[in-house]
Amino acid sequence: APKVWDRYDYLAGRLHDEQLTETEHQELINLTDVIESANVERLKCLIQLSKLRGVSLEQIMADLGIHPRGDEDK
């Protein structure tokens, strides 16, 4: 969800700037776990769809307009 990513970006920025509190650090760890779990589930579904369609994972992602985060302009 966009709110989750916004919060993650905010906390990651504070981590980068070495301004993260202990509470925020724990929140960042928890958000990272949530995001990673969601990505694993999404990837499993994409792999299953690619097998059903008989095309590569890369082709499924391109067909669906899914790009790695930060590659939205590609």
N, C-alpha and C positions, 0 to 999 in steps of 0.2 A: 504494500500500500504506500502511496506517496508520503503519508505522514510518517511512516516508519523510516523510509529512506531519508526524509528531511531531518529527522531526529538523529539518525545514524550519521549523516553528513556533518551535522552540527557537533556531535560528540567526537567524531573522528578529527574534525578541525581543532577542537579543544585539546585532543590528545597530541596532535601534531605540534600545537603551540605550547605544549607542556603546561596546560592550565586546567587539566581534568581533575575533578575532585574524586575521592575514593568512591562516593556514591555514583557519580557519573561513569566512572570506570566500570563498576559492576553493571550499570545499565547498558553500557556499550558492549560488554561481554554477552549479556543476555540478548540484546538485539542482534548481535552477530550470530548467535546460536539460532535464533528464529529465522533470520535471513538464510543461513546455510541450510537449514532443514527444508525451508520452502523451495530453495533452489534444487535440492536433491529430488524432491517430489516432482517438481516441474520437469527436470531432466529425465526422470524415469518415464513420465508421460510422453515426452517428446520422442524418446527412444522407441517406446511402444508404437507410437503413431508412425514413425519412420519405417519400422518393420512391417506394419500393416499395409502401408502404401508402397513398400518396396523401393524406397529412396533413402538417400543418406540423411543423417541427422542434420548436416549442414544445409541440405536442400529444404528440409522441413522448416528449419529456423528461418531461412531466407523467405520461403513461401508465406510464413506467418509474420514476417517483419520483426523477428526477434533477434536482437543484437546484444552482445555483451555490454554491460553497463559502461558508459563512457564512449561507446561506438555508435550512438544514436544517429550521427550524421552520415554514416556509411550506407 
